[in-house]
Amino acid sequence: MTNLQDTITAPATPAGVSALAVVRVSGPQAIAIANNCFDKNIENAEGYTIHYGHIIDGDVRIDEVLLSVFKNPHSYTGEDSVEISGHGSPYITRRIIETLLKKGARMAEPGEFTLRAFLNQKLDLAQAEAVADMISSNSEASLQMALNQMRGGFSKDISILRQELIDFAALIELENDFGEEDVEFADREGLKSLIAKLLTQIEKLRSSFAAGNVLKHGINTVIAGKPNAGKSTLLNALLNEERAIVSDIAGTTRDTIEEVFTLNGIQFRLIDTAGLRESNDTIEQIGVGKTKESMLKAELLVYIFDVRTTSPTDLAEELRLLPKLGQTLLVANKAETDTYTASEWPENTVFISAKNKDIDALLSELKHVASHYEFGNETVVNNARHADALAKSSDALQKVLHGIDHGLTSDMVALDIRNALYQLGLITGEVTNDEVLDSIFTRFCIGK
């Protein structure tokens, strides 16, 4: 666990040459330490003020900077904080850090600034995790979902659930205090109604995890089909760049190629695969095996075939041999000529010419797929830790119902209620332990 009496520092901008670089300082001595490295007196500076001057080490000027002062509790960490904005030379940044360390600061651990924000009750645990999600967001959908959680939407839902349960748990615990009196303060039917309502709300949150995971990481989309069907050409057309090698020679793609494609704010994680066919080539066999593995993990399969050389009967046989899959889009490629009759093919078939980049019909279908994951202001669970805690709280509440129906004593019912409260508390950090905090915050970058 972090020592809150330490004053910590770290660069807040990525390593490398840039126009600007920012160094953060936070802790009880942040302003005093920064003052000892600055050629102007900021010891009595007001919060939310910016000061122009130079970082100095003795008589040596290190850099011309802007220094921002934040007074506790009105800062990100809830502590006195300083942010030094200087020139983006890695050498200058290192010298500023060295000077701060010499004056009494220590290097921050990964995620320690946000950990301090949590410990100082500026953020709860779910909001702190949303900070990491926002930093790593790579699409409009993942960003908006992280912002919603940072604003406390999910935390509010969990707190309401937990408080309702706490109010009833207090009555159950009161019964335990009067165990010898054989009295009931908590209405069992009322408790059952409350548990049923809570289970409905928890299940709604749990069921959003699949969509939340997609919004966060993207739709795992596999492009599969026989050799020379146009898989790599389609990948290049979707990305609008020559990412994959295209050749008339069958079996050119031996391994999976993964790229990211964003449509309507939703990310599609495209995986171009080796052509599906029997082969005596050992390397190609490995590629086909990887294709089948990727297909089993896919949320969406884009199955492409050459409409000029494939009959509806051939396609049906190809699909019959595939493993049982989820959502599938059938893509009839090389449809640049009118040599096909659309009505002969399955209803969900789209016709494209990947070579000519005529893929509007497919893009329209992908937009339709993306629309299933759009959300407004509703709470969406996108964190596996949260989903696991919700599942365990649901199990505990189911045991409460079972215990009431079978006449268990109030002390036994109370045990399951406490477990449900514990699991819900783990989400927001109302109950936690050092191992959980270490697991969460060590995944942050240094400086955040």
C-alpha positions in Angstrom: 0.0 0.0 0.0 1.1 3.5 -0.7 2.4 5.8 2.1 0.2 8.9 1.9 2.9 10.9 3.8 5.2 10.6 0.9 5.3 13.2 -1.9 5.5 11.4 -5.3 6.5 12.5 -8.7 6.4 11.1 -12.3 6.2 12.2 -15.9 2.5 12.4 -17.0 3.3 12.4 -20.7 4.7 9.6 -22.8 8.4 9.1 -23.2 10.1 10.5 -26.3 10.7 13.8 -28.0 7.6 16.1 -28.1 6.7 19.7 -28.0 5.8 19.6 -24.3 6.2 17.3 -21.4 4.3 17.4 -18.1 5.7 16.2 -14.7 3.3 15.7 -11.8 4.0 16.1 -8.1 1.5 15.1 -5.4 1.6 14.8 -1.6 2.0 16.9 1.6 5.2 18.5 0.5 4.4 18.9 -3.2 4.3 22.7 -3.2 7.3 23.1 -0.9 9.4 20.7 -3.0 8.4 22.4 -6.2 9.1 25.7 -4.6 12.7 24.6 -3.9 13.1 23.8 -7.6 11.5 27.0 -9.0 13.0 30.4 -9.4 9.8 32.1 -8.0 8.2 31.7 -4.6 5.0 29.7 -4.9 4.8 28.6 -1.3 1.7 30.7 -0.6 0.3 30.5 -4.1 -3.5 30.0 -4.4 -4.9 26.8 -5.9 -5.8 26.8 -9.6 -3.1 29.2 -10.5 -0.3 29.0 -13.1 3.1 30.5 -12.7 5.8 31.2 -15.3 9.4 30.7 -14.4 12.4 28.3 -14.5 13.1 24.9 -12.9 16.5 25.3 -11.3 19.0 23.0 -9.6 21.1 25.3 -7.5 22.4 27.9 -9.9 21.7 25.8 -13.0 18.6 26.6 -15.0 17.1 23.4 -16.3 14.0 24.6 -18.3 11.6 27.4 -18.9 8.2 26.1 -17.6 4.6 26.8 -16.6 3.9 25.5 -13.1 0.3 24.8 -12.1 -0.7 24.7 -8.4 -3.6 22.7 -6.9 -4.5 22.9 -3.2 -6.0 19.9 -1.3 -8.7 18.8 -1.5 -9.4 20.4 -4.9 -7.0 18.3 -7.0 -7.1 15.0 -8.8 -5.5 13.2 -5.9 -7.2 15.2 -3.2 -3.7 16.3 -2.1 -1.5 19.4 -2.7 -0.3 18.9 -6.3 1.9 20.6 -8.8 2.1 20.0 -12.6 5.2 21.3 -14.4 4.8 21.8 -18.1 8.1 22.1 -19.9 9.8 21.3 -23.2 9.4 17.8 -24.4 13.1 16.7 -24.3 13.6 13.3 -22.6 16.8 14.8 -21.1 15.0 17.8 -19.7 12.2 15.7 -18.2 14.8 13.4 -16.6 16.6 16.4 -15.1 13.4 17.9 -13.7 12.5 14.5 -12.1 16.0 14.2 -10.7 15.8 17.6 -9.1 12.5 16.9 -7.5 13.8 13.6 -6.1 16.8 15.4 -4.7 14.5 17.8 -2.9 12.6 15.0 -1.2 10.0 13.5 -3.6 10.1 9.8 -4.6 9.1 8.2 -7.8 5.4 7.2 -8.1 4.4 3.6 -8.5 2.2 2.7 -11.5 -1.3 4.1 -10.9 -0.4 5.7 -7.6 -1.9 9.1 -8.4 -5.2 7.5 -9.1 -4.8 5.2 -6.1 -4.4 8.3 -3.9 -7.5 9.8 -5.5 -9.4 6.6 -4.5 -7.9 6.5 -0.9 -8.8 10.2 -0.5 -12.4 9.5 -1.7 -12.1 11.6 -4.8 -13.1 8.5 -6.8 -14.6 5.1 -5.9 -13.0 2.0 -7.2 -15.3 1.5 -10.2 -14.6 5.2 -11.2 -10.9 4.7 -10.8 -11.0 1.6 -13.2 -13.0 3.8 -15.6 -10.0 6.2 -15.7 -7.8 3.4 -17.0 -10.5 2.5 -19.5 -10.7 6.1 -20.7 -6.9 6.2 -21.2 -7.0 3.0 -23.3 -10.2 3.8 -25.2 -9.8 3.4 -28.9 -13.3 4.2 -30.3 -16.1 6.6 -29.6 -18.2 3.9 -28.0 -15.4 2.8 -25.6 -14.7 6.4 -24.7 -18.4 7.3 -23.9 -18.8 4.1 -21.9 -15.7 5.0 -19.8 -16.9 8.6 -19.3 -20.3 7.4 -18.2 -18.7 5.2 -15.5 -16.3 8.0 -14.5 -19.3 10.2 -13.9 -20.4 7.5 -11.4 -23.4 6.1 -13.3 -22.5 2.5 -12.5 -21.4 3.3 -8.9 -24.7 5.0 -8.2 -26.6 1.9 -9.4 -24.5 -0.4 -7.2 -24.8 2.0 -4.2 -28.6 2.0 -4.4 -28.7 -1.8 -4.6 -26.4 -2.1 -1.6 -28.2 0.5 0.5 -31.5 -1.2 0.1 -30.0 -4.5 1.2 -28.2 -2.8 4.1 -31.5 -1.4 5.4 -33.1 -4.8 5.5 -29.9 -6.5 6.8 -30.0 -4.2 9.8 -33.4 -5.7 10.8 -32.1 -9.3 10.4 -29.1 -8.5 12.5 -31.4 -7.0 15.2 -33.2 -10.3 15.3 -29.9 -12.0 16.1 -29.4 -9.7 19.1 -32.8 -10.9 20.4 -32.2 -14.5 19.4 -33.6 -15.9 22.7 -36.8 -13.8 22.5 -37.9 -15.5 19.2 -39.0 -12.3 17.6 -39.0 -11.2 13.9 -38.3 -7.6 13.1 -37.9 -8.2 9.3 -40.9 -9.1 7.3 -39.9 -12.3 5.4 -42.3 -11.7 2.5 -41.0 -8.1 2.3 -37.4 -9.4 2.2 -38.3 -11.9 -0.5 -39.8 -9.1 -2.6 -36.7 -7.0 -2.1 -34.4 -9.8 -3.1 -36.5 -10.6 -6.2 -36.2 -6.9 -7.2 -32.5 -6.8 -6.6 -31.9 -10.0 -8.5 -33.8 -8.5 -11.5 -31.6 -5.4 -11.4 -28.4 -7.4 -11.0 -29.3 -9.7 -13.8 -29.9 -6.7 -16.1 -26.4 -5.4 -15.2 -24.9 -8.9 -15.7 -26.6 -9.3 -19.1 -25.0 -6.0 -20.3 -21.5 -7.5 -19.9 -21.4 -9.1 -23.3 -22.2 -5.8 -25.0 -19.9 -3.9 -22.7 -17.0 -6.2 -23.5 -17.6 -5.6 -27.2 -17.8 -1.8 -26.7 -14.6 -1.9 -24.8 -12.5 -4.3 -26.9 -14.4 -4.3 -30.2 -16.3 -6.9 -32.2 -14.1 -9.9 -32.8 -14.7 -10.4 -36.6 -13.2 -13.3 -38.5 -13.0 -13.2 -42.3 -13.1 -16.8 -43.5 -13.6 -18.8 -46.7 -11.9 -21.0 -49.3 -8.6 -20.0 -50.8 -8.8 -17.2 -53.4 -12.3 -16.2 -52.3 -11.0 -12.7 -51.7 -10.4 -12.6 -48.0 -7.2 -10.5 -48.1 -8.6 -8.3 -50.8 -11.7 -7.6 -48.6 -9.4 -6.8 -45.6 -7.5 -4.3 -47.7 -10.7 -2.8 -49.0 -12.1 -2.3 -45.5 -8.9 -0.8 -44.2 -8.4 1.2 -47.5 -4.7 0.1 -47.5 -2.6 -2.8 -48.8 -2.3 -4.5 -45.5 -2.4 -8.2 -46.7 -0.6 -9.8 -49.6 -3.0 -10.6 -52.4 -2.1 -13.2 -55.0 -3.9 -15.6 -57.4 -1.9 -18.4 -55.9 -4.1 -20.4 -53.5 -2.9 -20.6 -49.9 -1.0 -17.3 -49.8 -2.2 -16.5 -46.3 -0.7 -19.0 -43.9 -1.3 -17.2 -40.6 -4.0 -14.9 -39.2 -3.6 -11.2 -39.8 -5.3 -8.9 -37.3 -6.3 -5.2 -37.9 -8.8 -2.7 -36.4 -11.6 -1.1 -38.3 -14.0 1.5 -36.8 -17.5 2.0 -38.1 -20.1 4.2 -36.4 -18.0 4.5 -33.3 -17.8 0.8 -32.9 -14.5 -1.1 -33.4 -14.3 -4.3 -35.4 -11.3 -6.4 -34.7 -10.8 -7.9 -38.2 -9.0 -11.2 -38.5 -8.0 -12.4 -42.0 -7.4 -16.1 -42.0 -5.9 -18.9 -44.1 -8.2 -20.4 -46.7 -10.3 -23.4 -45.6 -9.3 -26.5 -47.6 -7.6 -29.8 -47.3 -3.8 -29.6 -47.9 -0.7 -31.7 -47.6 1.3 -28.6 -46.8 2.2 -28.8 -43.1 2.4 -25.0 -42.7 -0.9 -24.5 -44.5 -2.5 -27.1 -42.3 -1.4 -25.2 -39.2 -2.9 -22.0 -40.8 -6.2 -23.8 -41.4 -6.2 -25.0 -37.8 -5.7 -21.4 -36.6 -8.6 -20.3 -38.8 -11.0 -22.8 -37.2 -9.8 -21.7 -33.7 -10.4 -18.0 -34.6 -13.9 -18.8 -35.9 -14.9 -20.5 -32.7 -13.9 -17.3 -30.7 -15.5 -14.9 -33.1 -18.6 -12.7 -32.3 -19.0 -12.2 -36.0 -18.1 -14.4 -39.0 -17.8 -12.8 -42.4 -17.9 -15.9 -44.7 -16.7 -14.9 -48.2 -17.1 -17.0 -51.3 -16.4 -16.5 -55.1 -19.9 -16.1 -56.5 -18.6 -17.0 -60.0 -17.3 -20.4 -59.1 -19.5 -21.4 -56.2 -23.1 -22.8 -56.6 -25.7 -22.4 -53.9 -25.3 -26.2 -53.3 -21.5 -25.8 -52.9 -22.1 -23.0 -50.4 -24.5 -25.0 -48.3 -22.0 -27.9 -48.2 -19.2 -25.5 -47.1 -21.4 -24.0 -44.3 -22.4 -27.5 -43.2 -18.8 -28.4 -42.5 -18.1 -25.3 -40.4 -18.2 -25.5 -36.6 -21.4 -24.2 -34.9 -21.0 -20.5 -34.9 -22.7 -17.3 -33.8 -23.7 -14.4 -36.1 -22.6 -15.0 -39.7 -22.6 -12.7 -42.7 -22.5 -14.4 -46.1 -20.5 -12.3 -48.6 -20.7 -13.2 -52.3 -17.5 -11.7 -53.8 -16.4 -11.0 -57.4 -19.9 -9.9 -58.2 -18.6 -7.2 -60.5 -20.5 -8.9 -63.4 -24.2 -9.8 -63.6 -23.5 -13.6 -63.8 -25.5 -14.3 -60.6 -29.1 -14.4 -59.5 -29.5 -12.9 -56.1 -32.7 -14.9 -55.3 -30.8 -18.2 -55.6 -28.7 -17.4 -52.5 -29.6 -17.3 -48.8 -31.5 -14.3 -47.7 -28.6 -12.8 -45.6 -26.1 -12.8 -48.6 -24.5 -9.5 -49.6 -22.9 -9.0 -53.0 -19.6 -7.1 -53.3 -16.6 -6.7 -55.5 -13.6 -6.4 -53.1 -11.2 -5.9 -56.0 -13.1 -2.8 -57.1 -13.7 -1.7 -53.5 -17.4 -2.0 -54.1 -18.3 -3.0 -50.6 -21.2 -0.7 -49.6 -23.6 -3.6 -49.2 -21.3 -5.2 -46.6 -20.6 -1.9 -44.8 -24.4 -1.4 -44.5 -24.7 -4.9 -42.8 -21.7 -4.1 -40.5 -23.4 -0.8 -39.5 -26.5 -2.9 -38.7 -24.4 -5.2 -36.5 -22.8 -2.2 -34.8 -26.2 -0.7 -34.0 -27.0 -3.6 -31.7 -24.2 -2.3 -29.4 -25.2 1.4 -29.3 -26.2 2.7 -25.9 -27.5 5.9 -24.4 -27.0 6.8 -20.7 -27.8 3.4 -19.4 -25.3 1.5 -17.3 -23.2 -1.0 -19.1 -20.8 -3.4 -17.3 -17.5 -3.8 -19.2 -15.2 -5.1 -16.5 -14.7 -8.8 -15.8 -14.1 -8.1 -12.1 -17.4 -6.3 -11.8 -19.3 -9.1 -13.7 -17.8 -11.7 -11.4 -18.8 -9.8 -8.3 -22.3 -9.4 -9.6 -22.5 -13.1 -10.3 -21.4 -13.9 -6.8 -23.8 -11.4 -5.2 -26.6 -13.0 -7.3 -25.7 -16.5 -6.0 -25.7 -15.2 -2.4 -29.1 -13.6 -2.8 -30.5 -16.8 -4.3 -29.3 -18.6 -1.2 -31.2 -15.9 0.9 -34.4 -16.8 -0.9 -33.8 -20.5 -0.5 -33.1 -20.0 3.2 -36.3 -18.0 3.8 -38.4 -20.6 1.9 -36.9 -23.4 4.0 -37.2 -21.7 7.4 -33.5 -21.1 8.1 -32.8 -19.1 11.2 -32.1 -15.3 10.9 -28.3 -15.8 11.7 -28.0 -18.1 8.7 -29.9 -15.8 6.4 -27.7 -12.9 7.6 -24.6 -14.7 6.5 -25.8 -14.8 2.9 -26.9 -11.2 3.0 -23.5 -10.2 4.3 -21.9 -12.1 1.5 -24.0 -10.3 -1.1 -23.2 -6.9 0.5 -19.5 -7.8 0.5 -19.5 -8.7 -3.3 -21.4 -5.5 -4.2 -18.9 -3.5 -2.0 -16.0 -5.0 -3.8 -17.1 -3.3 -7.0 -17.0 0.3 -5.7 -14.3 -0.3 -3.1 -16.5 0.1 0.0 -14.9 -3.1 1.0 -11.6 -4.2 -0.4 -8.1 -5.5 0.3 -4.5 -4.6 -0.7 -4.3 -7.5 -3.2 -7.3 -6.2 -5.1 -5.9 -2.6 -5.1 -2.5 -3.8 -6.3 -4.1 -5.9 -9.1 -6.1 -2.9 -10.3 -3.6 0.0 -10.0 -0.4 -1.8 -11.1 -2.1 -2.0 -14.6 -2.1 1.8 -14.8 0.7 3.7 -16.5 3.2 5.6 -14.3 2.0 9.2 -13.9 -1.7 8.4 -13.7 
